[in-house]
Amino acid sequence: MGSFRILKIESLIRRVVSEAIAFRLEDPRIEPLTITITRVEVSRDKQHATIFIHVRGNDAALRRTLSALSHASGLLQRTVAQQINVRHCPKLSFEEDIAAKRAQETYELLAQNRQQYPHLFEENGESEDDPTSQSSESADTEENSEDPTI
C-alpha cells in the first residue's frame, strides 16, 4: 500500500480526469457515458500515473477510446497540474483495466447460468429435487415425534 500522499494524489487525479473527460473533452471518439476510471496508480517517485479505464462496448470502442485519451493526455495533464498541488505533475498514461473486464465476463457467465439452470438460483435456496431440504411441516412432525410427552 502506498503512502498517504500517493493515495491522495491518485484520488485527485481520478476526480480531475473524470471531470475533464465528462465536461472538457470534445473528441468524437470519446463517449463519456461509456468510460469508467476504475483506478489510478502513481509511481513511488510520483513521476508517472497510470489511469486504468473500463469502456462499455466492444474492443473497437476500447481501442478508439484509448487512442483518443492518449492523444488528449497533454490537455488532461495540464488540467491535472492546474488543479492539484504538486511540485511535478505525473505523466499520464491510460490502460485497459483487465480486472474490470474479467468481472464483467464473470457476471455475464452467471447471467447465462441463471437462465440455463433457474432451479439452482431459487430465492429461498431450496429445490424440490434437493433431498437435504425439508419443508417446515416435515420438520415440525419430526420434532413432535421425538418429544416423549406428546
C-alpha positions in Angstrom: 0.0 0.0 0.0 1.3 3.4 -0.9 1.8 6.4 1.4 -1.0 8.7 2.3 0.4 11.4 -0.1 0.4 9.0 -3.1 -3.1 7.8 -2.3 -4.3 11.4 -2.1 -2.7 12.2 -5.5 -4.3 9.1 -7.0 -7.7 10.2 -5.7 -7.3 13.7 -7.0 -6.1 12.6 -10.4 -9.0 10.3 -10.7 -11.5 13.0 -9.9 -9.9 15.7 -12.1 -9.5 13.3 -15.1 -13.1 12.0 -14.7 -14.5 15.5 -14.7 -12.3 16.5 -17.7 -13.5 13.5 -19.7 -17.1 14.3 -19.0 -17.1 18.0 -19.5 -14.0 19.3 -21.3 -13.0 16.8 -24.0 -14.8 17.2 -27.3 -13.3 14.3 -29.2 -16.0 12.4 -31.1 -14.1 9.1 -30.4 -14.7 9.5 -26.7 -18.2 8.8 -25.3 -18.1 10.0 -21.7 -21.0 7.8 -20.6 -19.2 4.6 -21.6 -15.9 5.3 -19.8 -15.2 4.4 -16.2 -12.0 5.2 -14.5 -11.5 2.2 -12.2 -8.3 3.2 -10.5 -5.2 5.3 -10.8 -1.7 4.1 -9.8 1.0 6.7 -9.2 4.7 5.6 -9.1 6.7 5.9 -5.9 8.7 8.8 -7.4 5.4 10.5 -8.4 6.6 10.9 -12.0 4.2 8.6 -13.7 0.5 7.9 -13.2 -1.3 5.0 -14.9 -5.0 5.5 -15.3 -7.0 2.3 -15.7 -10.2 2.5 -17.6 -13.1 0.3 -18.4 -15.1 1.0 -21.6 -18.5 -0.5 -22.1 -18.8 -1.8 -25.6 -16.7 -3.9 -27.9 -12.9 -4.0 -28.4 -13.1 -1.4 -31.2 -14.6 1.1 -28.9 -11.9 0.4 -26.3 -9.1 0.9 -28.8 -10.7 4.1 -30.2 -11.2 5.5 -26.6 -7.6 4.6 -25.6 -6.2 6.2 -28.7 -8.3 9.4 -28.1 -7.3 9.6 -24.4 -3.6 9.1 -25.3 -4.0 11.9 -27.9 -5.6 14.2 -25.2 -3.1 13.3 -22.5 -1.4 16.6 -22.8 -4.6 18.6 -22.2 -5.5 16.2 -19.3 -2.1 16.6 -17.8 -2.3 20.4 -17.9 -5.7 20.2 -16.3 -4.4 17.9 -13.5 -1.4 20.2 -13.0 -3.7 23.2 -12.6 -6.0 21.6 -10.1 -3.7 19.6 -7.8 -1.0 21.0 -5.6 2.2 19.1 -6.5 5.7 20.2 -7.4 5.8 18.0 -10.6 2.7 16.7 -12.3 2.9 13.0 -13.1 3.0 11.9 -16.7 -0.4 10.4 -17.5 -0.9 7.1 -19.4 -4.0 5.1 -20.0 -4.6 1.4 -19.9 -7.5 -1.0 -20.0 -8.4 -2.4 -16.6 -8.3 -6.2 -17.2 -9.8 -6.9 -13.8 -13.0 -5.0 -14.7 -13.2 -6.8 -18.0 -12.9 -10.2 -16.2 -15.5 -9.2 -13.7 -17.9 -8.3 -16.5 -17.2 -11.6 -18.2 -17.9 -13.5 -14.9 -21.1 -11.6 -14.4 -22.2 -12.5 -18.0 -21.5 -16.2 -17.3 -23.5 -16.1 -14.1 -26.4 -14.5 -16.0 -26.2 -17.2 -18.6 -26.2 -19.9 -15.9 -29.2 -18.3 -14.2 -31.1 -18.6 -17.5 -30.0 -22.2 -18.2 -30.4 -23.5 -14.7 -33.1 -21.5 -12.9 -33.7 -24.2 -10.3 -30.2 -23.6 -8.9 -30.9 -19.9 -8.3 -34.3 -20.1 -6.5 -34.8 -17.3 -4.0 -35.1 -19.5 -0.8 -32.2 -21.6 -1.8 -34.3 -24.8 -1.6 -35.0 -27.1 -4.6 -37.7 -29.7 -4.9 -35.0 -32.1 -6.2 -32.7 -31.5 -3.3 -33.1 -34.3 -0.7 -31.4 -32.3 2.0 -34.0 -29.6 2.1 -37.1 -30.1 4.3 -40.3 -28.3 4.3 -41.4 -26.7 7.6 -44.2 -29.2 8.0 -41.9 -32.3 7.9 -39.6 -30.6 10.4 -42.5 -29.9 12.8 -43.6 -33.6 12.6 -40.1 -34.8 13.3 -39.8 -32.6 16.3 -43.1 -33.7 17.7 -42.3 -37.4 17.2 -39.1 -37.1 19.2 -40.8 -35.5 22.2 -42.0 -38.3 24.5 -44.5 -36.1 26.4 -46.8 -35.6 23.4 
